[in-house]
Amino acid sequence: MNIKITHNWLLEYLETDATADQIREYLSLCGPSVESATKVDGDWVYDIEIISNRIDYASVLGISQEAAAILPMFGKKAKLKFDPLTAYKFTKIKENNSGLSLNVKIEDKNLCSRFTAVIFDNVKIGPSPKFISERVLAAGIKSINNAVDVSNYLMLTLGQPVHVFDYDEIKKQTMIMRESKKGEKITTLDEQEITLPGGDIVIEDGSGRLVDLCGIMGGLNSAISNKTKRIILFVQTYNKEKVRKTVMNTGVRTVAATYFEKGLDEERVEATLVYGTELLQKYASAKLASKIYDIYPNPYKKKTIVIKLETFEKLIGIKIDRKKIREILTNLGFGAEEKKDFLTVTVPSYRKYDISIPEDLVEEVARIYGYQNIPSRLQAPSYVEQPKEMEDLFVFQNKIKLLLKHLGLNEVINYSMVSKEMIQDSGLKIEDHLRLSNSISEDIEYLRITLFPSLYKNIKDNIGKKDIMRFFEIGKVYLPRKNDLPEENYRLGIATNTDYFDLKGIVEAVYKELNIKLDVTENIKEKNGIFVTEIELSKLIKNYQSVPKFKQLNQYSVIKLDKTFILDKNNTYRSLKEKALSSKLLINVEVVSQFNNKLTLRFYYSSMDRNLIEEEAKGELDKLV
Amino acid sequence: MSNLDNLKQEFNKNLSQISNSEQLTALHIKYLGRNGLINDLLKKIKEIPNEEKKQYGTQVNLLKKEIEEKINAKTKELSSKKSDKFFDKTMPGKQYPKGSSHIISYAIEEITKIFEKISFIRVSYPEVDWEYSAFESLNMPKGHPARDDFETSYIDTPPHPKFGKMVLTPHTSNGQNREMRRVKNPPIRMINISKCYRPNWDATHTPMFYQFEGLCVDKDINITNLKGTLDYFAEKYFGRGTKTRLRPHHFQFTEPSFEVDVTCTVCKGSAKVNGKKCKVCKSGWLELGGTGMVHPNVLKEGGINPNEFTGWAFGFGIERVIMMKYGLDDIRNYYGGDIRFLEQF
């Protein structure tokens, strides 16, 4: 989430001699990231990132508070001109008990941690004063009329979203806050009809109409119009989980909702209502015509954290002066009391969600002290044994990747998920695969149990781009297991559009590289001219030898004999080779040539302890036929 | 023996005087012909005492081989000299196959090596894991936004009674708890590189991506060590002179939490290229990713006493560091399998 506020607006709360660029730079280092400061009509617009746990600084006031703590660390003057949280109290408002009233019923106090409202009479709806409409526009919000703009202006200034109702459209002056029922409908201010999923926080008026989808958007039926005379200023803090759930389930995400869903400070409600009253009185001629409605069942109790002072040094790595620590915390609005080696820190209400353990305080002190002021020291190395089976996985992948690359293959990495179509095309069963329950695309719905479907697709997708294709992938497959995580196995998959022996040769090369004495299995498949194979990485790891077995060099003569055979079902290359190898004198067999089913082989005969004569070798070879 | 040496010297002398192929043929006959000097030597083997015969034979054969090689070399030399045909040295050499590794493989290898040097071991943990490893053990309780259907991919199987639903890991941080439980007693020096998954597919996101996760747990680990490690990595991976900076951020599994920036690889941190504003970075810096000091709850879940040990952790995107280093910015190419992309690396 980002907010946009202007420099002059900030200066209403912050007294400083820092320039806009300095504010951008220094705040980004120690607090909110100010992504840009853009000059606009004699003012600067800051675009600021709000991290999820710091909704408290998503406002002009919040940024002023941060700036007041950060800028002095860079030698800049900075302090809050005044604190609206203490300046705007209910006591500032003159209630009018004899005027208008509202019957409020909250069915479940878990829905709304604080409920406040006041009613105004004689409201004159019209354009906003220039400074309000300009600032609201700079923040990226449409300017509508004085009442609505004031509500947005309040949210941006103090970080508390606000709603205004047309009082006369709240039938029987009754508001019942409750959970929605599934299928109930509400038409919101943007004229969209929303069917509610149920369990959403809503307000029903005395005639049974829904007038507010709380925390998200008001109902169209009670919106402010040019004819509106009486309005309700409505400031609440809602159950954040409920708001979030409604946003997720309806897909309706408003700026107000992005505040409410993060959890807001109940203590800020009072200041917002009072400041809002002041603005409406001033810019919409509104007359306060009711008492202040304030339902606040569990007021904020001061939260304290005790931290050992040495914890700061332990985590930051350098010693920061105790006085400095206290100063930083105080500038951020914390109370800090030192007692011997401990610091008792009081957490301001607006930080109650994100500050709860000592480490949180370390972060506060370290960031304001400045991460750029903390030195950089590599920790000492320390030996940790890498499990052999993990090491092997990576060592072998690298070996194989390099080999195949040098053989001219292209490595591909495919998604681990495949489509139903790909599975069926490969003749596999859908039910053998794990399925994603919330897949965003049919293309990636199932976890693959083999690399084949992806590799087929790789070749098919590249037809026309290159004539000869040889791909390989080393990746996991995910084999389902009952009541357990799937078995995740690495496999080597190879695919070519060449021929059987091309692919077989590649596999043989892998085996040779790893000194594996295994026959290349028949696991080579062909479909539409695409050849694929797949090998378990664990099988390669299990059978490999780092260096082949050394053979004594032979000083005696080697006799080479060529012979041609007719191949058939019973006389295959393999069977001939196996038979030939039964001779103790045979040291090697090579293919010389093949023409149709005529195969010429070359046999190498030798002995380790004497010179053979040709007749002996011939005798061995004759045994073959 | 001296006989052999003399012959060798003599041959070398003769060879050096050869200037055409006729002379070379004559030289060949003189030494290697049927009645040549080498054969003379072999015939003399009868006169050699039995115990020296074997050694003598070997020596003569070696000499023969040497002479053959030298004559061959000379033949080649003469023939190339003689040829006055145009020899175009600019023609391409013999073509050897050149395949490719995936750009991700390069990065994984590079990153692993950088961290190995400072004693980090690469580990392997599941990509399909329980909610417990992916969330609870990382201080992300039920209801945390990262656990939404919109943020995490779930598997359609019955949940585990203790560990929750099965998920495709949305980050490599599931390795944190698993590594703590495996090692039991620190030191821990882990680098976990793995595929991760999130239900997001557009111009800048793919539903599968890679992360590398560093975890260091030991006595007296503090922010200065994290800074030291990040500086070390940035210098080694992005190049000498690369600097890092930390900015405050928020993550559930670290406290304090930071975002790391490194100086822009294009403008080197100056924010200007040829006097103009650098188009790649924001005022000289590029965002690298998230990091922080390990949250005490995460240590506790891993069975490690947070009063005794502290640690840091980071998780960065591999595609992101590749983009920063090599400018490969369309991430969809990575897993699209287009040969025109793959064969470039």
Chai-1 contact restraints between the chains, C-beta under 6 A:
chainA,res_idxA,chainB,res_idxB,connection_type,confidence,min_distance_angstrom,max_distance_angstrom,comment,restraint_id
A,I51,B,H249,contact,1.0,0.0,6.0,A-B,restraint_1
A,I51,B,H250,contact,1.0,0.0,6.0,A-B,restraint_2
A,S52,B,H250,contact,1.0,0.0,6.0,A-B,restraint_3
A,N53,B,H250,contact,1.0,0.0,6.0,A-B,restraint_4
A,L315,B,N222,contact,1.0,0.0,6.0,A-B,restraint_5
A,L315,B,M293,contact,1.0,0.0,6.0,A-B,restraint_6
A,I316,B,I223,contact,1.0,0.0,6.0,A-B,restraint_7
A,G317,B,N222,contact,1.0,0.0,6.0,A-B,restraint_8
A,G317,B,I223,contact,1.0,0.0,6.0,A-B,restraint_9
A,G317,B,T224,contact,1.0,0.0,6.0,A-B,restraint_10
A,E359,B,E255,contact,1.0,0.0,6.0,A-B,restraint_11
A,E363,B,P256,contact,1.0,0.0,6.0,A-B,restraint_12
A,A366,B,P256,contact,1.0,0.0,6.0,A-B,restraint_13
A,R367,B,P248,contact,1.0,0.0,6.0,A-B,restraint_14
A,Y371,B,L246,contact,1.0,0.0,6.0,A-B,restraint_15
A,I374,B,I223,contact,1.0,0.0,6.0,A-B,restraint_16
A,I374,B,T224,contact,1.0,0.0,6.0,A-B,restraint_17
A,P375,B,T224,contact,1.0,0.0,6.0,A-B,restraint_18
A,S376,B,K227,contact,1.0,0.0,6.0,A-B,restraint_19
A,S376,B,G228,contact,1.0,0.0,6.0,A-B,restraint_20
A,S376,B,D231,contact,1.0,0.0,6.0,A-B,restraint_21
A,R377,B,T224,contact,1.0,0.0,6.0,A-B,restraint_22
A,R377,B,G228,contact,1.0,0.0,6.0,A-B,restraint_23
A,L378,B,G228,contact,1.0,0.0,6.0,A-B,restraint_24
A,L378,B,T229,contact,1.0,0.0,6.0,A-B,restraint_25
A,L378,B,Y232,contact,1.0,0.0,6.0,A-B,restraint_26
A,Q379,B,N225,contact,1.0,0.0,6.0,A-B,restraint_27
A,P381,B,I118,contact,1.0,0.0,6.0,A-B,restraint_28
A,P381,B,S119,contact,1.0,0.0,6.0,A-B,restraint_29
A,S382,B,S119,contact,1.0,0.0,6.0,A-B,restraint_30
A,S382,B,P187,contact,1.0,0.0,6.0,A-B,restraint_31
A,S382,B,R189,contact,1.0,0.0,6.0,A-B,restraint_32
A,V384,B,I121,contact,1.0,0.0,6.0,A-B,restraint_33
A,V384,B,P187,contact,1.0,0.0,6.0,A-B,restraint_34
A,V384,B,R189,contact,1.0,0.0,6.0,A-B,restraint_35
A,Q386,B,I121,contact,1.0,0.0,6.0,A-B,restraint_36
A,M390,B,V123,contact,1.0,0.0,6.0,A-B,restraint_37
A,M390,B,S124,contact,1.0,0.0,6.0,A-B,restraint_38
A,L393,B,S124,contact,1.0,0.0,6.0,A-B,restraint_39
A,F394,B,R122,contact,1.0,0.0,6.0,A-B,restraint_40
A,K401,B,S101,contact,1.0,0.0,6.0,A-B,restraint_41
A,K401,B,S105,contact,1.0,0.0,6.0,A-B,restraint_42
A,K405,B,G99,contact,1.0,0.0,6.0,A-B,restraint_43
A,K405,B,S101,contact,1.0,0.0,6.0,A-B,restraint_44
A,G408,B,P97,contact,1.0,0.0,6.0,A-B,restraint_45
A,G408,B,G99,contact,1.0,0.0,6.0,A-B,restraint_46
A,L409,B,G99,contact,1.0,0.0,6.0,A-B,restraint_47
A,N410,B,G99,contact,1.0,0.0,6.0,A-B,restraint_48
A,N410,B,S100,contact,1.0,0.0,6.0,A-B,restraint_49
A,N410,B,L342,contact,1.0,0.0,6.0,A-B,restraint_50
A,N410,B,E343,contact,1.0,0.0,6.0,A-B,restraint_51
A,E411,B,S101,contact,1.0,0.0,6.0,A-B,restraint_52
A,E411,B,H102,contact,1.0,0.0,6.0,A-B,restraint_53
A,V412,B,G337,contact,1.0,0.0,6.0,A-B,restraint_54
A,V412,B,L342,contact,1.0,0.0,6.0,A-B,restraint_55
A,I413,B,H102,contact,1.0,0.0,6.0,A-B,restraint_56
A,I413,B,I104,contact,1.0,0.0,6.0,A-B,restraint_57
A,I413,B,Y335,contact,1.0,0.0,6.0,A-B,restraint_58
A,Y415,B,M208,contact,1.0,0.0,6.0,A-B,restraint_59
A,Y415,B,Y335,contact,1.0,0.0,6.0,A-B,restraint_60
A,L434,B,I155,contact,1.0,0.0,6.0,A-B,restraint_61
A,R435,B,D156,contact,1.0,0.0,6.0,A-B,restraint_62
A,L436,B,S153,contact,1.0,0.0,6.0,A-B,restraint_63
A,S437,B,Y154,contact,1.0,0.0,6.0,A-B,restraint_64
A,S437,B,D156,contact,1.0,0.0,6.0,A-B,restraint_65
A,N438,B,D149,contact,1.0,0.0,6.0,A-B,restraint_66
A,N438,B,Y154,contact,1.0,0.0,6.0,A-B,restraint_67
A,I440,B,P199,contact,1.0,0.0,6.0,A-B,restraint_68
A,I440,B,W201,contact,1.0,0.0,6.0,A-B,restraint_69
A,I444,B,P207,contact,1.0,0.0,6.0,A-B,restraint_70
A,N458,B,G337,contact,1.0,0.0,6.0,A-B,restraint_71
A,D461,B,G337,contact,1.0,0.0,6.0,A-B,restraint_72
A,N462,B,I339,contact,1.0,0.0,6.0,A-B,restraint_73
A,K465,B,I339,contact,1.0,0.0,6.0,A-B,restraint_74
A,K466,B,I339,contact,1.0,0.0,6.0,A-B,restraint_75
A,Y478,B,V128,contact,1.0,0.0,6.0,A-B,restraint_76
A,L485,B,P126,contact,1.0,0.0,6.0,A-B,restraint_77
A,L485,B,V128,contact,1.0,0.0,6.0,A-B,restraint_78
A,P486,B,V128,contact,1.0,0.0,6.0,A-B,restraint_79
A,E488,B,P126,contact,1.0,0.0,6.0,A-B,restraint_80
